[in-house]
Amino acid sequence: MSDVFTLGRRPDRRNGWESVRIKDVCTYVNRGVAPTYATGNTGVIAFSQKCVLNDGRVASALGRPMEDHGEVLTDARLRPKDIVINSTGTGTLGRTGILGEEDDEPAVVAVADGHVTVVRANVEGVVPEFLAQLLGTDAFMRFANECMAVGSTNQMELGRETLRTLGLRIPPLEEQRRLVQYLSDETTRIDALMHEQLQSIELLWERRRASVFDAVTGRSVPGPRRPGLPWVDSIPSEWSTAKLTSVASLGSGHTPARSRPELWQDCTIPWITTGEVWQIRSDEAEVLTETRELISQLGVDESSAVLHPAGTVVLSRTASAGFSAIMGKDMATSQDFATCRAVPTFAPSTCCTA
């Protein structure tokens, strides 16, 4: 159990910080309603788990229209500075966000759905932003996952009563305000630095892509030029052009029948599927050595799958079509990829890059 958050701790004071329970400092701790989602604008928006972002905000734009249940929405209506906590969900249970003032839109009723819990810290002596920062820590997420129990829907969840009796320590009011201001200034500064770093990284990637393109298409080669290919305006005069099939052997792959369990036993052969696209889409990996899935030799023998030798170029032709890489070892592919095995006079790295 986390040493930051406890269950049922009795109030006391130590070094000016008071140990309290959520129910002592919040006037409202409740799960949302079970929504009936609708199409079109109904005037009611349901906030779900996906609305609670990693950075401690609640994204109103990710809410979904729901049918207006009239009076049942009275208690469930969200207000600015409400704290929304994911009560269910593997990997996101305990994630916490706070509604900003911009969410106070009178034309739209915002409510929480049944998978989140709303905590309203509007009593004297507690700054809602401080409580949201405290509940937004990794320590609280660990605590929430340690306290999971099977709920009414037979899924693991953080119960409302567990949250109500959650013990935590809060400093005096002025200290809370000072800490909230400090965190606001610090996160603003960090966000600005991250933005600058991301811009610099993107500029470097643009430079890298341009350099690669110039090299493999001959733009960086001095001397006379002549018309090139449909996707390259010109190439060096001494360069020749040829169809890909003239300089490489083309192939593909296949998926062994899932209905035959024996084909999926003793799987040892790396098998490139759409699950590997993320590795090559970022342009950071040019050589694949690991795959998410493996197939068996029997699966290769009993299907149209082919074991391609190391050095074969693989090209995605469905998801993220056009991205390519080089096999770092003998591998097979699914039918979602084309393969290109260069002849000895044609460098596979050039085939991959171009």
TIZA-11645 format. One record per residue (C-alpha): residue number from 1; x, y, z; residue in three letters. Coordinates in steps of 0.001 Angstrom, whole numbers. Example, Ala and Ser with C-alpha at 12.3 -4.5 7.8 and 13.67 -1.06 7.14 Angstrom:
REM residues 2
<1,<12300,-4500,7800>,ALA>
<2,<13670,-1060,7140>,SER>
END
This chain:
REM residues 354
<1,<0,0,0>,MET>
<2,<1262,3494,-848>,SER>
<3,<2680,5492,2061>,ASP>
<4,<1252,8685,525>,VAL>
<5,<-2392,7611,481>,PHE>
<6,<-4121,5415,3068>,THR>
<7,<-7601,4180,3832>,LEU>
<8,<-9572,5620,6749>,GLY>
<9,<-6814,7713,8325>,ARG>
<10,<-8082,9814,11213>,ARG>
<11,<-7490,13562,11031>,PRO>
<12,<-4460,14903,12865>,ASP>
<13,<-1965,17713,12440>,ARG>
<14,<1764,17434,11914>,ARG>
<15,<4122,20282,10945>,ASN>
<16,<1171,22350,9808>,GLY>
<17,<-62,19669,7398>,TRP>
<18,<-3410,18104,8211>,GLU>
<19,<-4252,14444,7620>,SER>
<20,<-7809,14215,6317>,VAL>
<21,<-10082,11972,4283>,ARG>
<22,<-11559,12867,912>,ILE>
<23,<-15065,12949,2380>,LYS>
<24,<-13902,15504,4980>,ASP>
<25,<-12839,18042,2356>,VAL>
<26,<-15187,17308,-561>,CYS>
<27,<-18911,17916,-742>,THR>
<28,<-19450,15532,-3637>,TYR>
<29,<-17839,12181,-4449>,VAL>
<30,<-19924,10197,-6887>,ASN>
<31,<-19853,7984,-9944>,ARG>
<32,<-21433,9260,-13146>,GLY>
<33,<-24596,8118,-14872>,VAL>
<34,<-25031,5227,-17290>,ALA>
<35,<-25438,7168,-20543>,PRO>
<36,<-27543,6370,-23558>,THR>
<37,<-25401,7743,-26339>,TYR>
<38,<-27023,9670,-29144>,ALA>
<39,<-26194,11006,-32579>,THR>
<40,<-26258,14727,-33165>,GLY>
<41,<-26394,17555,-30656>,ASN>
<42,<-28672,16762,-27712>,THR>
<43,<-27403,19487,-25410>,GLY>
<44,<-25904,16872,-23079>,VAL>
<45,<-22305,15657,-23297>,ILE>
<46,<-21041,12591,-21398>,ALA>
<47,<-17419,12624,-20244>,PHE>
<48,<-15757,9210,-20293>,SER>
<49,<-12327,7809,-19419>,GLN>
<50,<-10776,8985,-22662>,LYS>
<51,<-11632,12581,-21720>,CYS>
<52,<-9119,12428,-18844>,VAL>
<53,<-5737,13222,-20371>,LEU>
<54,<-2236,12349,-19199>,ASN>
<55,<-1396,15976,-18473>,ASP>
<56,<-4121,16443,-15842>,GLY>
<57,<-6676,18113,-18079>,ARG>
<58,<-10170,16990,-19017>,VAL>
<59,<-10809,17299,-22745>,ALA>
<60,<-14380,18444,-23322>,SER>
<61,<-14051,17863,-27058>,ALA>
<62,<-13687,14099,-26487>,LEU>
<63,<-17082,13824,-24802>,GLY>
<64,<-20002,12152,-26601>,ARG>
<65,<-23622,13338,-26985>,PRO>
<66,<-26098,11426,-24833>,MET>
<67,<-29860,11380,-24446>,GLU>
<68,<-31292,13892,-21977>,ASP>
<69,<-32594,11981,-18947>,HIS>
<70,<-34011,15121,-17369>,GLY>
<71,<-33928,15159,-13584>,GLU>
<72,<-31437,12301,-13341>,VAL>
<73,<-28763,14712,-14603>,LEU>
<74,<-29174,17176,-11743>,THR>
<75,<-26523,15686,-9455>,ASP>
<76,<-24341,14383,-12256>,ALA>
<77,<-23808,17755,-13926>,ARG>
<78,<-20166,18744,-13979>,LEU>
<79,<-18852,22121,-12871>,ARG>
<80,<-15580,23977,-13440>,PRO>
<81,<-12824,22717,-11104>,LYS>
<82,<-14522,19339,-10682>,ASP>
<83,<-11933,16578,-10429>,ILE>
<84,<-12623,13579,-12688>,VAL>
<85,<-11005,10231,-11843>,ILE>
<86,<-11036,7124,-14018>,ASN>
<87,<-12704,4450,-11903>,SER>
<88,<-12171,1543,-14316>,THR>
<89,<-9885,603,-17169>,GLY>
<90,<-6640,-1335,-17350>,THR>
<91,<-3700,1047,-17458>,GLY>
<92,<-5800,4175,-16954>,THR>
<93,<-7506,3450,-13616>,LEU>
<94,<-6765,6332,-11254>,GLY>
<95,<-5885,8826,-13976>,ARG>
<96,<-7059,12224,-12791>,THR>
<97,<-7972,15508,-14469>,GLY>
<98,<-9615,18788,-13544>,ILE>
<99,<-12157,20775,-15533>,LEU>
<100,<-11069,24267,-16509>,GLY>
<101,<-13179,27399,-16342>,GLU>
<102,<-13711,27190,-20113>,GLU>
<103,<-15861,24097,-19555>,ASP>
<104,<-18598,26211,-17962>,ASP>
<105,<-20712,26345,-21115>,GLU>
<106,<-24362,27102,-20282>,PRO>
<107,<-25589,25805,-23661>,ALA>
<108,<-24267,22319,-22999>,VAL>
<109,<-24826,20106,-19971>,VAL>
<110,<-21681,18098,-19217>,ALA>
<111,<-22031,14961,-17123>,VAL>
<112,<-19748,12094,-16154>,ALA>
<113,<-20478,8603,-17395>,ASP>
<114,<-20458,5517,-15184>,GLY>
<115,<-16750,4783,-15640>,HIS>
<116,<-15440,7898,-13907>,VAL>
<117,<-15881,9369,-10435>,THR>
<118,<-16321,13079,-9783>,VAL>
<119,<-14726,14706,-6743>,VAL>
<120,<-15832,18236,-5885>,ARG>
<121,<-13452,20049,-3537>,ALA>
<122,<-15271,23299,-2871>,ASN>
<123,<-15104,23510,909>,VAL>
<124,<-13157,26183,2755>,GLU>
<125,<-9519,25338,3324>,GLY>
<126,<-8969,23177,223>,VAL>
<127,<-7756,24453,-3151>,VAL>
<128,<-9273,22237,-5885>,PRO>
<129,<-6187,22587,-8104>,GLU>
<130,<-3958,21367,-5269>,PHE>
<131,<-6148,18323,-4665>,LEU>
<132,<-6187,17591,-8398>,ALA>
<133,<-2369,17774,-8519>,GLN>
<134,<-2118,15460,-5516>,LEU>
<135,<-4537,12920,-7001>,LEU>
<136,<-2794,13231,-10356>,GLY>
<137,<465,11743,-9072>,THR>
<138,<1797,8300,-9943>,ASP>
<139,<1493,7459,-6246>,ALA>
<140,<-2296,7838,-6429>,PHE>
<141,<-2528,5696,-9572>,MET>
<142,<-543,2973,-7800>,ARG>
<143,<-2837,3272,-4780>,PHE>
<144,<-5937,3065,-6993>,ALA>
<145,<-4686,-103,-8643>,ASN>
<146,<-3827,-1647,-5267>,GLU>
<147,<-7394,-996,-4091>,CYS>
<148,<-9189,-2429,-7120>,MET>
<149,<-12200,-4621,-6450>,ALA>
<150,<-14814,-6321,-8599>,VAL>
<151,<-17627,-3851,-9161>,GLY>
<152,<-21279,-4175,-10100>,SER>
<153,<-20374,-4690,-13759>,THR>
<154,<-17975,-7555,-12913>,ASN>
<155,<-14952,-5491,-13882>,GLN>
<156,<-12159,-4225,-11687>,MET>
<157,<-12813,-719,-10414>,GLU>
<158,<-11977,1825,-7741>,LEU>
<159,<-15031,1904,-5474>,GLY>
<160,<-16662,5161,-4427>,ARG>
<161,<-16486,4325,-712>,GLU>
<162,<-12784,3493,-1038>,THR>
<163,<-12235,6907,-2554>,LEU>
<164,<-14391,8671,34>,ARG>
<165,<-12333,7243,2905>,THR>
<166,<-9004,7905,1201>,LEU>
<167,<-6608,9496,3677>,GLY>
<168,<-4200,12197,2512>,LEU>
<169,<-2195,15095,3954>,ARG>
<170,<-2767,18689,2923>,ILE>
<171,<-845,21832,3913>,PRO>
<172,<-2341,25138,5099>,PRO>
<173,<-4376,27098,2562>,LEU>
<174,<-1658,29624,1674>,GLU>
<175,<863,26818,1196>,GLU>
<176,<-1565,25067,-1150>,GLN>
<177,<-1921,28224,-3233>,ARG>
<178,<1843,28717,-3326>,ARG>
<179,<2413,25130,-4460>,LEU>
<180,<-297,25390,-7143>,VAL>
<181,<1297,28564,-8505>,GLN>
<182,<4748,26996,-8433>,TYR>
<183,<3538,23918,-10312>,LEU>
<184,<1704,26064,-12840>,SER>
<185,<4822,28141,-13531>,ASP>
<186,<7055,25067,-13638>,GLU>
<187,<4823,23087,-16004>,THR>
<188,<4482,26127,-18278>,THR>
<189,<8268,26423,-18426>,ARG>
<190,<8695,22692,-19081>,ILE>
<191,<5997,22719,-21766>,ASP>
<192,<7802,25591,-23521>,ALA>
<193,<11111,23703,-23398>,LEU>
<194,<9451,20552,-24734>,MET>
<195,<7889,22547,-27577>,HIS>
<196,<11283,23979,-28518>,GLU>
<197,<12889,20541,-28370>,GLN>
<198,<10171,18991,-30526>,LEU>
<199,<10568,21753,-33092>,GLN>
<200,<14328,21181,-33174>,SER>
<201,<13849,17418,-33546>,ILE>
<202,<11392,17902,-36408>,GLU>
<203,<13802,20256,-38178>,LEU>
<204,<16579,17664,-37823>,LEU>
<205,<14340,14948,-39239>,TRP>
<206,<13432,17205,-42178>,GLU>
<207,<17129,17783,-42797>,ARG>
<208,<17818,14045,-42583>,ARG>
<209,<15015,13180,-45008>,ARG>
<210,<16181,15836,-47450>,ALA>
<211,<19788,14628,-47239>,SER>
<212,<18779,11008,-47859>,VAL>
<213,<16594,11953,-50817>,PHE>
<214,<19313,14123,-52353>,ASP>
<215,<21856,11316,-51987>,ALA>
<216,<19815,8438,-53402>,VAL>
<217,<18413,10458,-56307>,THR>
<218,<21753,12019,-57253>,GLY>
<219,<20881,15607,-56430>,ARG>
<220,<24098,15883,-54452>,SER>
<221,<26170,14587,-57395>,VAL>
<222,<27841,17396,-59385>,PRO>
<223,<27819,17463,-63167>,GLY>
<224,<25289,17397,-66021>,PRO>
<225,<21828,15958,-65486>,ARG>
<226,<19014,14470,-67591>,ARG>
<227,<15308,13745,-67061>,PRO>
<228,<14780,10982,-64531>,GLY>
<229,<11795,9091,-63208>,LEU>
<230,<8153,10175,-62684>,PRO>
<231,<8917,10857,-59011>,TRP>
<232,<12378,12445,-59557>,VAL>
<233,<12759,15493,-61797>,ASP>
<234,<16303,14677,-62926>,SER>
<235,<19256,12352,-62313>,ILE>
<236,<22991,12582,-63072>,PRO>
<237,<23689,11978,-66775>,SER>
<238,<25918,8973,-66070>,GLU>
<239,<23216,7233,-64005>,TRP>
<240,<21047,4630,-65698>,SER>
<241,<17402,3738,-65014>,THR>
<242,<15760,324,-64951>,ALA>
<243,<12562,-1355,-63880>,LYS>
<244,<12692,-2703,-60353>,LEU>
<245,<12088,-6214,-61643>,THR>
<246,<15282,-5933,-63703>,SER>
<247,<17483,-5414,-60662>,VAL>
<248,<15592,-7216,-57927>,ALA>
<249,<13436,-10243,-57270>,SER>
<250,<9995,-9327,-55930>,LEU>
<251,<7916,-11406,-53538>,GLY>
<252,<5466,-11279,-50654>,SER>
<253,<4194,-13418,-47807>,GLY>
<254,<1157,-15055,-46315>,HIS>
<255,<-663,-15876,-43076>,THR>
<256,<-880,-19570,-42184>,PRO>
<257,<-4441,-20729,-41510>,ALA>
<258,<-5503,-19676,-38009>,ARG>
<259,<-8046,-22503,-38062>,SER>
<260,<-5210,-25047,-37953>,ARG>
<261,<-3663,-24897,-34454>,PRO>
<262,<-838,-27228,-35459>,GLU>
<263,<528,-24527,-37763>,LEU>
<264,<961,-22202,-34771>,TRP>
<265,<3006,-24507,-32563>,GLN>
<266,<6784,-24400,-32147>,ASP>
<267,<6897,-20932,-33727>,CYS>
<268,<10497,-19751,-34113>,THR>
<269,<10567,-17815,-37398>,ILE>
<270,<10328,-14000,-37162>,PRO>
<271,<7167,-12933,-39008>,TRP>
<272,<6717,-9326,-40142>,ILE>
<273,<3112,-8123,-39828>,THR>
<274,<1395,-4738,-39587>,THR>
<275,<2450,-4767,-35929>,GLY>
<276,<5954,-3853,-37104>,GLU>
<277,<4850,-748,-39027>,VAL>
<278,<5442,1451,-35971>,TRP>
<279,<9130,507,-36051>,GLN>
<280,<9697,1702,-39603>,ILE>
<281,<7133,4508,-39778>,ARG>
<282,<9205,6806,-37569>,SER>
<283,<12164,6442,-39972>,ASP>
<284,<14353,5598,-37001>,GLU>
<285,<14707,1883,-37811>,ALA>
<286,<16070,737,-41174>,GLU>
<287,<16885,-2829,-40140>,VAL>
<288,<14321,-5135,-38502>,LEU>
<289,<15673,-7798,-36168>,THR>
<290,<12700,-8423,-33863>,GLU>
<291,<9037,-9032,-34648>,THR>
<292,<5946,-9125,-32481>,ARG>
<293,<4841,-12512,-33838>,GLU>
<294,<6538,-15733,-34913>,LEU>
<295,<5412,-18539,-37202>,ILE>
<296,<6479,-22155,-37451>,SER>
<297,<8354,-23963,-40201>,GLN>
<298,<5247,-26091,-40695>,LEU>
<299,<3235,-22895,-41128>,GLY>
<300,<5610,-21818,-43887>,VAL>
<301,<5514,-25229,-45557>,ASP>
<302,<1698,-25452,-45436>,GLU>
<303,<973,-21943,-46730>,SER>
<304,<2187,-19407,-49248>,SER>
<305,<4480,-17847,-46668>,ALA>
<306,<8139,-17621,-47684>,VAL>
<307,<11277,-17531,-45552>,LEU>
<308,<13217,-14606,-47006>,HIS>
<309,<16985,-14287,-46420>,PRO>
<310,<18574,-11519,-44382>,ALA>
<311,<19123,-8394,-46462>,GLY>
<312,<15714,-8614,-48154>,THR>
<313,<13897,-5287,-48364>,VAL>
<314,<10332,-5318,-47030>,VAL>
<315,<7754,-2720,-48107>,LEU>
<316,<4413,-2089,-46396>,SER>
<317,<1583,-2054,-48919>,ARG>
<318,<-1503,-1763,-46667>,THR>
<319,<-1190,-1,-43293>,ALA>
<320,<1146,3000,-43689>,SER>
<321,<1782,1996,-47298>,ALA>
<322,<5217,2826,-48676>,GLY>
<323,<7325,2467,-45539>,PHE>
<324,<10234,78,-45888>,SER>
<325,<13033,-1625,-43993>,ALA>
<326,<15692,-4314,-44396>,ILE>
<327,<15457,-7743,-42794>,MET>
<328,<18284,-8111,-40308>,GLY>
<329,<17896,-11909,-40293>,LYS>
<330,<15953,-14574,-42177>,ASP>
<331,<12279,-13669,-41853>,MET>
<332,<8816,-14275,-43283>,ALA>
<333,<6107,-11676,-43873>,THR>
<334,<2339,-11493,-43978>,SER>
<335,<516,-10649,-47196>,GLN>
<336,<500,-7009,-46110>,ASP>
<337,<4081,-6618,-47301>,PHE>
<338,<5974,-6840,-50571>,ALA>
<339,<9579,-8001,-50573>,THR>
<340,<12469,-6962,-52751>,CYS>
<341,<15644,-8998,-52936>,ARG>
<342,<18332,-7087,-54778>,ALA>
<343,<20751,-8714,-57208>,VAL>
<344,<24441,-8497,-56172>,PRO>
<345,<25039,-5324,-58221>,THR>
<346,<22191,-3499,-56478>,PHE>
<347,<22586,-2377,-52865>,ALA>
<348,<19565,-3284,-50679>,PRO>
<349,<20038,-164,-48550>,SER>
<350,<19521,1978,-51667>,THR>
<351,<16337,87,-52513>,CYS>
<352,<15034,643,-48999>,CYS>
<353,<15923,4347,-48812>,THR>
<354,<14680,5352,-52247>,ALA>
END
